[in-house]
């Protein structure tokens, strides 16, 4: 496919500006500052517009990546945003937190000889630019509508997807969406385009799910999340907060008493896992989700404006090697602790994004790899004062494909602490499964749902995201929400 611009042959990505590590370790301000217009154009021109577009198939929501990148390369930022928005309802969020390196960028042709095109950074740029230039973004949408009216099918596709100007064929149909994370918000956004009356039920007092309470402010500003939620509200989606489905209402009550024609369950996987070792009940020990929720949802990141009671400690150990562990470690650092990450495998086996590990190291967080905690020690007042660990070595691969860690006999040692955060994964809360007769679940309380449509064993009930596959990524949850919306539309049309 020929490009309409001169290709930038630079092998490395255009660098993105970031806050200085010494400065950002003391603030919750966003770390990455984003591209300027000039930087975005330069990076977009690294795209060679290859004909087989592997990046599109690598995107769980099917963003037409070469098409929007081409518009950025030509300086048509408003149209680029419209193209992204036609397939991705949360581009500002995905551009910041999605693991592009294992998805769209992971299969980018440019990555065969140098670094791939920085698709995530460009996606973020288009959304941030549109927010800063609302009149120009709106004018571009009007232009697409006029082109659609004139018979341009491509313009029709973009405009309908971005603006929600889809036929109102499901007008009068009511859908309840349980949970307000990325899968739910995507499902709600897709269905409201078809004229559905959508109500989202959120157990907490703030909408956004893991986007609001789980991801730190320095990676994903909360006003940005609420901006995206507000857009859904403007399109007619209703939100009920402090509404714990399974307690306040169950699924049957939503359908039979409140008159919803279908229900989508996107409750995520927010139930924390523990280490199962002695001392986890001591003061000063918490799970990562507790720390992150207190800081995010109760706005401890705005201290002293909000005097949220968060115990920070001075010597903190975070146990785990995933993105949540990095988030917890970097949060504890900003609260004033000296932080060490303890992980039982090596650096290459860490599931966290390389970028997040790099940022943590830049901010002064230490890593104790091939190390596993076996006991938490307490003082006479019931506070954690140390964690006994054992050295590990890697053996043959286990079921995850990573080399299995085994303890080195006689290698025990103690790390002094006054705070320990467990980031050992999460699981699905069984509440929905226990209160919904006829809903098939796995032994891990994961909801069994059709991969293509999200349909469950209970007629009219659909599910997607972490509630179905376990803890995963924002973009995978969004893809599930998008597929489930199509499945619900098909069900309502047939019904």
Phi, psi and omega in degrees: 000123181287143177270154177267009182218165177281123184291134175278114186275007179302129184282331181266153175299150172295123183300150176250136182290142179224155173297147177300134183306319181294326179285315187287339178292351180246004183220156176263013176297152183300135184287305181277133186263351178089167179277149164280171179300317181295318180293320180296317179297315180299318180290318180299328181283358171283342180288129181265005178053052181295145188290334184271353175040061179297333181298326181293314178292338178278354180263121183298340178250005172069037176298131177286078192300309181302326182293316181285326178296321178299320179293322176297316180301329181267001179082011179268071189292323181295317179292324177301317179297317180299321180294315178299314184295336181295337181242336186236114183282348182228058187294324180295328179282311181298323180297342182259321191243353182283145179279071184302332184296337178253003181236251186300315181287334180295338180244010180296132182299324179299335181290350177286340181220071184117203180271150177291166174297140182281071186299317181298317179295323179290323177297315177299316182302314183298320181291315179296322179296316181297323178294324180280343182230064186297325182292318179291323178295319179294321179297322178296320178296319178298320179296319178296322179296318179295319178296322178296316180298332180276000175103009179280107185294323179296315178299321178300315182298316181293312184296316181296318180293321184281319186264351182075023182273057181259158181306143181273047186289344180251018178303134181095344177276139183245130181233131174264133179245118185262117186098155183229030176279192185299322178295315182292315181297322179293314179300315179298317181296322180291319185284329180292336176295333182268004178095003180295147171271110188249132170236126178260129180253119181242130183291327181269182184270001181226137181278148175134346180057223183299334178296328182269314187259344189256331184257128186297155179303324184288347174256327183214097181302136185290330178294333177291318178298314181293332175297318180291322177297318181298326179297322177293321177298321179297331181273358175113000178286132177261150180233133172243114179264171184054035183238089183274103178289131189111341176238298180291316172222156167252176184300318180298321179294322178300319184277318186273318183270323183261356169079025176280138182279336179206159180227135172249128179255114178227057188277359175073198179225075187259004181274119187288152173260151181245170182279333182074033180243163180298136173098001182292345179270003180290154173297143181093356178252130178215170173264157184299322182297326177294313180299311183293322180293317178300316183288318184280304188285330180259010171058039174295340178291351177253022176300140007268006178301322174243116183271066181285131180285095178237122177280122183260321184073177179243328179236104187246136171246130174251126183259117179143166182228014180263185181297324179295322177297318178296319179298316181294317181297315182289331175290313179299323177300317181289340176273000173108005182271153167273119195245136173234130175267125178252125182221137189282346177251189180266180183299318183293336182270354182296128180283348180295152175299139180302324180297320181289322177296317179299316179297320179298316178297318178301326184275004175094014178277133182267155181236127175247091185272167184049046183222137182227129177286139180239344180196140176256129183265143180237157176268186184292343181262007177083018179256144176297133180231351179191159175232122178278127183236165176229144177288149182237157171227153185266134178249223181285156180298146176259197184297335180280352182090353178265154181295133184286128178277138176231148185287143175269117185300134177077015184258017184297144174205166185240135172254127178289133180216164162229007178206135176224132181242125180268119177235066187254028178100176181216168182218171183281135175291129184281004186304311181298316181298320184287337185252010182235093178300138178088000179265115181283132178227163177274172176301340178268012180069015174283138181283132178278119183219148178296131184296327183279319188248344184079003181294136177260185179287347181259120183305132179085354180251129182236160181208158179190168179083207185298334178295342181254317186253356185089174185304124181217217185252163179302313186290326176294321177296319179296319178300320178294320178296323179292317179294320179294324178299318177295321178295319178295317179300318178297317180297315182291327179292320181285333183279000000 
